[in-house]
Amino acid sequence: MLASQYNSWLPNFKQAIFLHQEFSRPELDYLWRNNNNDFQTTLTMQLESAEKATRDIDSLLALLDNTPAYIQKQWDKWYAIGEDCKQEGLMSNFFATELYLKGNKELNIEIINLRQYLVTMRHYYQFEVVTLTEVMQTTEEKP
């Protein structure tokens, strides 16, 4: 589920247009101050979209935070089974558990990588939120 959600978001993220990257801060201020309704609507929608993306990523990160403990429990069980098999001389079963242990280790590495990708995505969206919020607030204060 987590990987499929990430995979569905990745193309959107790669194609996303972040206004803080497309325009300098003075340009954003200028466009907002000129009361261009189209731009103000676009900026407001962009802000809402970035806020939603940030919340969605936070939800995914919360799910990921619980996953490593589950993987560790699985690893512990496979390790115990493997040790029992080894002591009983069931070497083919012992070697099979080694494959499961390797799979758990690889899964844990993939989850760490996925988490880092999500954190990076979140930084982009969060910076967009901060920048656009500041543009909307600071220009409202100016005469």
C-alpha positions in Angstrom: 0.0 0.0 0.0 2.7 2.5 1.0 4.8 1.9 -2.1 1.8 2.0 -4.4 0.8 5.4 -2.9 4.3 6.7 -3.4 4.5 5.4 -6.9 1.2 7.1 -7.7 2.5 10.4 -6.3 5.9 10.3 -7.8 4.9 11.3 -11.4 2.8 14.1 -10.0 5.7 15.3 -7.9 8.1 15.2 -10.8 5.7 17.2 -13.0 4.7 19.6 -10.3 5.3 23.3 -10.8 6.4 24.9 -7.6 5.8 28.7 -7.8 8.7 29.3 -5.4 10.9 27.7 -8.1 9.3 29.4 -11.1 9.3 32.9 -9.7 11.6 34.8 -7.4 10.1 36.1 -4.2 10.0 39.7 -5.5 8.2 38.5 -8.6 5.6 36.6 -6.5 5.1 39.7 -4.4 4.6 41.9 -7.5 2.1 39.6 -9.1 0.1 39.2 -5.9 0.1 43.0 -5.2 -1.1 43.9 -8.7 -4.5 42.2 -7.8 -4.3 40.0 -10.8 -7.3 37.8 -10.0 -6.1 34.9 -12.2 -2.8 34.8 -10.4 -4.3 35.2 -7.0 -6.6 32.3 -7.7 -3.7 30.2 -9.0 -1.6 31.0 -6.0 -4.5 30.2 -3.5 -5.1 26.9 -5.3 -1.4 26.1 -5.3 -1.2 26.8 -1.6 -4.2 24.5 -0.9 -2.7 21.8 -3.0 0.7 22.0 -1.3 -0.9 21.9 2.1 -2.9 18.8 1.1 0.2 17.1 -0.3 2.1 17.9 3.0 -0.8 16.4 5.1 -0.9 13.3 2.8 2.9 12.8 3.1 2.7 13.2 6.9 0.1 10.5 7.0 2.3 8.2 5.0 5.3 9.0 7.1 3.3 8.1 10.2 2.5 4.7 8.7 6.1 4.2 7.8 7.2 5.0 11.3 5.4 1.9 12.6 6.6 -0.4 9.9 10.3 -1.0 11.0 9.1 -2.5 14.4 7.0 -5.0 12.5 9.9 -5.9 10.2 12.2 -6.3 13.2 9.7 -8.7 14.9 9.5 -10.7 11.7 13.3 -10.8 11.5 13.5 -11.9 15.2 11.1 -14.8 14.5 12.9 -15.9 11.4 16.2 -15.8 13.2 14.8 -17.9 16.1 13.4 -20.4 13.6 16.7 -20.6 11.8 18.6 -21.2 14.9 16.3 -23.9 16.0 16.6 -25.6 12.6 20.4 -25.3 12.8 20.5 -26.9 16.2 18.2 -29.7 15.0 20.4 -30.3 11.9 17.7 -29.2 9.5 20.2 -27.3 7.3 17.9 -26.9 4.2 15.4 -25.2 6.5 18.1 -23.1 8.1 19.3 -21.9 4.7 15.7 -21.1 3.8 15.3 -18.9 6.9 18.5 -17.1 5.8 16.7 -16.1 2.6 13.8 -14.7 4.7 16.3 -12.8 6.9 17.9 -11.3 3.8 14.5 -10.3 2.4 13.6 -8.6 5.7 16.9 -6.7 5.7 16.3 -5.6 2.1 12.8 -4.5 2.9 14.0 -2.4 5.8 16.5 -0.7 3.5 13.8 0.0 1.0 11.6 1.5 3.7 14.4 3.7 4.9 14.9 4.9 1.3 11.1 5.4 0.8 11.0 7.5 4.0 13.8 9.7 2.8 12.2 10.3 -0.6 8.9 11.2 1.2 10.8 13.6 3.5 12.4 15.2 0.5 9.0 15.6 -1.3 7.6 17.0 1.9 10.3 19.7 2.1 9.4 20.9 -1.4 5.7 21.2 -0.6 6.4 22.7 2.8 8.7 25.3 1.3 6.0 26.1 -1.2 3.4 26.5 1.6 5.7 28.8 3.6 6.7 31.0 0.6 3.1 31.4 -0.6 1.7 32.1 2.8 4.4 34.8 3.3 3.6 36.3 0.0 -0.1 36.5 0.8 0.5 37.9 4.3 3.3 40.4 3.6 1.6 42.0 0.6 -1.7 42.3 2.5 0.1 44.4 5.1 1.6 46.8 2.5 -0.4 49.9 1.4 
